[in-house]
């Protein structure tokens, strides 16, 4: 049992509502940020219990931010604990843009807000760029992508699940040979996607154009470089072989 789950089980303060299997996912991706000067934003304050859970988990130097549409949540701010709350709608693009002016780049964003398709998509589009170069974007409760009353439905166009499946293509856009899929900022700044039951974790990292490497001596007669090797590299290898044969004569 990790520290987050221990905190949750022993917690007697403001209400926290989480699926049990989420704690291992959180800890797997968040533990590297513990006891560091991190900036964490959770969308969906509710009763405020999870904000204090994050503060306890990340440590004294952590800055915790919350966003909620309910103005009463502002009363849950805790200056001593460095917990600050902003009131606004996560599907309001102007509000989200003002948020990026008010807070530093984020190490972690947790979208646990209203869970509608519009809210999840708009939030990603407006705030993913505000995640630090080595930060994490986590959207949870993705099961609403299968619920019609949240705008979802199995294979329904416009659900966050269907929307996020495009991320797989964006991640691999370096290898595309069609103008329909080109390298974007997402491609250049995203290292990995992790899908779990109800959660998508996106880990950022500066990414350079990938390149293939070869080492060792060709052994099999008639060897041909794999198709992933560029034509330029293949020509270079053939030239090297030709020079070797020339000097052996």
N, C-alpha and C positions, 0 to 999 in steps of 0.2 A: 504494500500500500504506500503510495507516494504522499508527500507532504500536503499537497492540495486536498486529497481525499481525507487525510487525517484531520485537516482543518475543518473541512465540511462536516464530518461526522461529529466533531466536538463543538461545533458552532452553536451558540445560543442567542446570537444577536439578530440583526435585521435579516429578513428572509433571503435565502439563496435557493434558486431552482435550477438544477443541472441534471442531465442524463448521466447515469453512473459511469458509462464507458468513456465519457468525455475526459475524465481526470487523467487517465493514462495518455491520452492524445495531447492534452495541454502540456503535461510534464515532459513528454518526449520532445516537443518542439520548443518549449519555453525555458527549459532548465538552464540553457547556456546564458540566459540573460539575468539570472539570479544574482543578487548582491552587486549589481552594477547600476550606473546612472542611466536608467532606461525610462522611456516615455511610452506609456500604455494607454490606449483609448478603447473603452468598451461602449458600444452603442446599445442602448437598452439598460437603463439604470434600475428600473422597477423599484424595489425597496432599498437598494443600495448595498445589500449584503455582499455581493460579489466584488464590488469595488474594494472593500476592506480585505476580502480574501486575496485579491491580487496584490494589494499593498503588503500584506503579511508574507506572501510567497516571494515577491521580488525584492523586498528589503527596504531599508530606511531611505535609500537614495532614489527609489522609484518615484516617478511623477505619474499619477493616475488621473485620467480624464474620463468623464462620463458624458453621454449625450442621451437626452430623453425629450419626448414631446410634452410630457406632463410638467407644467411649471412648478408643481409641488416638490419635484425632485431637487430643485435648487436648494432646498433646506437641508439636503443631505451632504452638502459640501463640508469638507473638513480641512481647514487650512493647516492645522497642526500635522495632519497626516499627508499633506500635499495631494489632496483629492479635490479636483475642480470639476464642476458640472456646467454643461452648456445646454440650454433649452432650445429645441428646434426640431424640425421634421427631417428625417434622413432621406426623404424623397424630394426635398427642397434643395435644388442645386446651388442656389445663391447662399443658403445657410451653410451648406457644406464647404463652399469656397471661402466663406468668411471664417470658418473654423480653421482652415489651413493658414490663414493669416494670424490667428490667435494663438496657435500652439506650434511647438517645434516639430521637426520631422519625427515620425513615430517609429519606434522599434517594433511595436506590436499593435495591430488593430484587430479587435474582436467584434464582429457584427452579430450581435444577439438582440437585434431590434425588433421591428414589427413583423419580419419574416415574409412580407409580401414580395412578389417577384419584382415589382417596380422599385421597392425600397432597397432590395439587395443589389439590383443591377445599377441603379443610380449611385448608390454608395460606393460600389466598386469603381465605377467610371470616374467619380470625382475624387476619391481618396487614395486609390492605389498609387498614384504618383507621389503622394505625400508620405509614403512608407520609406524609411531609410534604405540605403543601398544594400544593407545586409539584414533587413527587417522581415517581418512575417505578417501576412494578411490571412486572417482566419474568419470564415463565414460558417456559422453553425445553424443547426435545425433545418437542414436542407430537405427534410421530409416534406416541408410545405410545397416543394416543387411538384409534388404528386397530388396536392389538394386543390380542388377547383376554387374553393372559397378564398384561397390566397393568390389566385391567378395561375395556379399550376395545373398539373395533369400529366399522366404518363406520356412521354414523347411530345408534350405540348410545346409548340414553338413559343418562345418568350419566357419559359420557366428558367430559373437560375441554373438548374442542372443542365438544360440544353444549351443555354448561353455559355456556360463555363466549359462545355466540351470543346468549344472553339479554342480554348486556351492550349489544348494539346497540339493543335495545328500551329498556333503562334509560337509555341516553344520550339517546334521543329522546322520553323520557316526557313532556316539557313539552307535546308536541303530541297526547298521547293523549286520546281522548274516551270511554274505557272505564275502569271502576273496576278492571279486571284489570291495568291498567298505570298506576301512579301515580309521581309524582316521589319519589325516595328520596335518601338521602345520596350514593349512587353518582352519581345525576344531577347533584347540586349540586357534586360535587367532582371530576368526571372530564371532561377536555377531549377526549380522543381515544383511539381504539383502532387499533393497527397490527398487522395479521396478516402474518406472513412464513412461509416454509417452516420449520416447526419452532418458531416463536417468536410469542408475543403480547406486545406492549409496550403498557402502559396508562399514559398520561400524565395526571397530575392537575393541576388548576387550579380555583380557586373559580369557579363558574359561576352567573351570574344568569339569571333567566328571560329567554329571548330575546324580542326584540320587532322588529317589522318597521318599516322606514323608507321614506319616499317623499320625493323631491325633484324640482324642476322643475314645469313647467306641463302640465296635460292637453292633449294635442294631437289625439288621435283622437276624433271625435264619437261620443257614446254610450259613452264610456269608463266602465268599471266597475273598482273596485279588485280586485286579485287576491284569491282566496279566503283566502289566508293573512293578509290584513289583518283585524284584529278588527272586529266590528260597531261597537264604540265608536269606533274610528278612522274607519271609513267614514261614520258619522253626523257626526263632526266635519268631515270633508272636505266633505260635502254642505252642512253649515251654512255653511262658509266660502264655498262657491260661491254659496249663496243670498244671503249678505250682499253679495258682490261685485255680483251682478245688481241688488240693491236700490239700492245706491249709484250704479250706472251709469245708472239710470232718471232 
